[in-house]
Amino acid sequence: MTLTLTLVRHGQTHFNARQILQGSSNSPLTKTGREGVRTTARHLAASDFAAAYSSPSGRAVTTAVEILHHHERLPLRVDADLREYDFGTFERRPERELEAHQPWAELVPAVLAGRHPGLPHGESGAAYMARVAAAFARIVAAHDDPSAGSGRGPEVLVVGHGLTLGAYLWTVRPGPLVPLPNASVSTVRIADGRAEVVEAGLDIAGHGHLAARPAPAPLAAP
């Protein structure tokens, strides 16, 4: 049986548009963000989702609810471990301030490898990667049935954040962090316990990389 995870990053927010960090903080979707999410929702309207999960952040829940307008009988399950990385004292601050403190290209590889101690009053890389791994392990365990035999299995929607979804994709396919545009779609298929990234950061809404920054691979995977 092949389990398909459809990963969607939340729509563009006011903080995204202004390049302000919003890890554990929240910011509402812009008009452009809402329109982009609706475009992605229409793209996924024909998907036969067996379940839907979201980060508890308002921007992710709003995005998930819009997608589920096309899947009215499907309840939304919220998993706190799908929330975004906590940037500590840099929350709600311009991205340039973090860049001056520690460049994104240094921060993210250290976080992914579980070596970063955390920004001031923020979250350590080890704690962050552990909860992201736990969230996806729970989702896979709930919907992957090894006894079902070969063939197509269920498709599960997961709505989250750029770094969190990117971190999961990195655990499946180590390498440079894939930039995920707002409202983009990524696909992971899992068969016989082996996961494969089929698509990463498909920019359905056409928002580009304004709020999606790449980063080099860690020196070594954890």
Secondary structure, 3 states (H helix, E strand, C coil): CEEEEEEEECCCEHHHHHCECCCCCCCCECHHHHHHHHHHHHHCCCCCEEEEEECCCHHHHHHHHHHHCCCCCCCEEECHHHCCCCCHHHCCCEHHHHHHHCCHHHHHHHHHCCCCCCCCCCCCHHHHHHHHHHHHHHHHHHHCCHHHCCCEEEEEEEEECHHHHHHHHHHHCCCCECCCCCCCEEEEEEECCEEEEEEEEECCCCCCCCCCCCECCCCCCC
